[in-house]
């Protein structure tokens, strides 16, 4: 079985894991974020974190404190 590589990400105070193998560009609606044992899209993660007013999900989600964009 293949190892699923994940990267810890944050959005506001929410924490999740970005599953690299599931991510496909542009990725906004791809279920590649593991949050509370559920697979959701980056768009859903930003919404659940209360940051939906930020128009660009790549600016809302951070990896190691750095914006994805």
N, C-alpha and C positions, 0 to 999 in steps of 0.2 A: 504494500500500500504506500502511496506517495505521501510524503510529509507535506502538510499544508502550512506554508509560510505565512505568518501574520505579522503585521506591524501595529504596535499600539498607537492609536490616534485619539485625539480629544476634540471636543467642540463645546466651548464654554466649560461647564463643570462635568459634562458627560464624557465617559471613557468607553472606547470600543476597540475592536481589532479589525484592521483592513486586511482581508484575505487576498494576497497578491495574485494567486492563480485564478481567482474568480473575477478579478478586475479586468474589464475590457473597455478601452476608450470609446466614447467619451466617459462612460461609467456612471453618469448621474442617476440612471434608473436600474443599474445592474445590482443584484443582491450580492454584494461583496463585503459587507460590513457586519461583523458579529457583535451584536449588542444585546445584553441580557439573554444569552443563549438563543437568539433568533438571528436569522440572516435577513438583513434589510439593505436598502440602497443608500448611497451617500445622501441623497435628497431626503429620504425618510429620517436618517440620523440627524441631519441638520434641523429638521422640523421638530423632532422629539427633544432635541437639546435646547429648543426655544430660540434658535438663531435663524429662523426662516426669513426674517426681514433682510438678512444679508443675501443679496441676489446671487452671489457666486459661491457655490459650495466649496470650491477649491481654496477660497480665502477663509471660509468658516472652519474647515477641518484642518487640524494641525498634527504634524508628525514630528515628534521630538521638539515641540514648541515652534516649529517652522510651518508656515502656510504651504499647502501643497502646490499653489501656483507659483 
